Amino acid sequence: LSKEGHIVTGVDIMKDKVDAIGHGRPTVIEPDVERLIAQGHQEGRVHATHDAELAVHSTEVSLVCVGTPSGRDGALHMDYVAATAKDIGDALAEKEGRHLVVLRSTVPPGTVEELVVPTILELSGKTADEICIVIIPEFLREGTAVADYHAPPLVVVGTSEGEPEQDHAAAIADLLSVEVDHIQWVQYRQAELMKSLCNVFHALKVTFANEVGALCSEAGIDGHEVMRLLTLDRKLNISAAYLRPGMPFGGSCLPKDLAATIALANQHYVNAPLLRSIAESNEVHKRRSCEAAIRCNGHRRVGMDGLAFKADTDDLRESPMVTIAEFLIGKGYDLRIYDPAVDTARLTGTNRSFIEEHIPHLADRLVGTTDELLDHSEAIVLTRGSEELLAAAHVRPDAPQIIDLTLAGRDSLTATQESETVEQLAAATT
Ligand SMILES: NC(=O)c1ccc[n+]([C@@H]2O[C@H](COP(=O)([O-])OP(=O)(O)OC[C@H]3O[C@@H](n4cnc5c(N)ncnc54)[C@H](O)[C@@H]3O)[C@@H](O)[C@H]2O)c1
């Protein structure tokens, strides 16, 4: 920050850290930091103090980056964030003019809305118009902190509405040394959660690579080369593909190749708990989808879009939609299904023998048009989220209830209903 021309006052409760910065010395071992702190100190742009009030009064922006260590249950400890919010709120009570507060610590969803904003506004006696409070998750990594600061992988700013607030967009972009257009403006909770999820995703990747490495090394295959090839694919592997919440996976390839890889690991006596847990997690999600599908508000005549494992194919092998359809029928719902690819296959005989052999009980449930589906249904279970079907459903005078299993928020379920069911399911599956 000081190199970019800002005048920075560091506030800490630890004497050693304040003394070190006060003498132009770094508090961490980190490439380039020693030089930058010394230079900033020499040029009078880096200061340190224990006095939060003094720091708030002499600056326009407060960056909060206090520790949020794990408690015994793994949940993050918020006492330092709470203490800092209190310090800033108290100090702002005596400060004229507007102020920007930026939370950079990693915190659980709800922290800004439920702790930081109420504390600061209440203690300062100011309004949200006078004090802008945002969260900007920090993505820099130790060891490459300065380089990452100058080239962040992502710039996310959380605000109350998910949009730039007041006229702070330019000040925030300036603070981060990025163009305003490069900022992703999201709601507080999205910013808070996505930061932790980035690290969870990194942990998942490391674990996956290590299980692959262990398997390869026992099987006499070069694991580094295998992973190099895997990561070369930027279309399906290292991309947004397969990373949208919604339906469980299925089809003829993913379950089969997963099972084969686990069998290979077993043959080589390689313990691969991550790989083994994938099918179980998918089964839990199938069950969750089935339970969600029957939240029909007492309606019995139900329609479903999709039966094959994905759109535009008639492949029914391991299709989660078949499981959901069977679950609904088993529960006594009067089900109709619209899947043009499967219906065409049935009518043209392309995959008729498979359909007759494996899903004779479902073949009769297929309807040929969205109108037929809507004529029948008091509730529609969306597995594909067809916009055409949704549009047709909404214009009906007796519009059916929509249950959106793709989790794209097109249904009428509330968050409470959702979490209750997930908890019930977790209990059931345990
Ligand atoms: N270390 C990283 O690379 C990194 C990267 C991204 C995000 N984060 C997040 O940033 C936050 C800080 O991480 P860290 O590794 O720098 O933690 P840290 O524990 O090394 O430093 C936190 C500092 O906050 C000070 N502090 C505590 N309470 C205070 C108060 N009331 N007033 C003033 N200072 C106070 C502590 O004395 C300490 O010096 C955490 O939420 C962490 O998850 C860290």
The ligand as an ORCA input file, in Angstrom:
! r2SCAN-3c Opt
* xyz 0 1
  N      -1.773    -15.466      6.163
  C      -2.255    -15.448      4.950
  O      -1.570    -15.715      3.962
  C      -3.715    -15.113      4.703
  C      -4.200    -15.086      3.391
  C      -5.540    -14.760      3.202
  C      -6.364    -14.471      4.264
  N      -5.841    -14.521      5.527
  C      -6.735    -14.185      6.639
  O      -6.313    -12.937      7.182
  C      -6.526    -12.901      8.595
  C      -5.223    -12.617      9.309
  O      -4.313    -13.668      9.063
  P      -2.810    -13.620      9.562
  O      -2.151    -14.855      9.092
  O      -2.210    -12.308      9.172
  O      -3.035    -13.643     11.136
  P      -1.990    -13.318     12.312
  O      -2.515    -13.995     13.503
  O      -0.603    -13.604     11.839
  O      -2.077    -11.745     12.480
  C      -3.214    -11.146     13.001
  C      -2.784     -9.938     13.829
  O      -3.962     -9.331     14.348
  C      -3.593     -8.761     15.614
  N      -4.783     -8.433     16.393
  C      -5.621     -9.261     17.056
  N      -6.579     -8.561     17.675
  C      -6.362     -7.246     17.404
  C      -7.028     -6.049     17.737
  N      -8.122     -6.053     18.488
  N      -6.512     -4.905     17.281
  C      -5.422     -4.888     16.518
  N      -4.751     -5.994     16.149
  C      -5.223     -7.162     16.592
  C      -2.740     -9.838     16.225
  O      -1.976     -9.335     17.294
  C      -1.885    -10.247     15.022
  O      -0.693     -9.504     14.945
  C      -7.142    -14.264      8.947
  O      -8.544    -14.146      8.925
  C      -6.689    -15.144      7.809
  O      -7.533    -16.263      7.636
  C      -4.539    -14.812      5.770
*
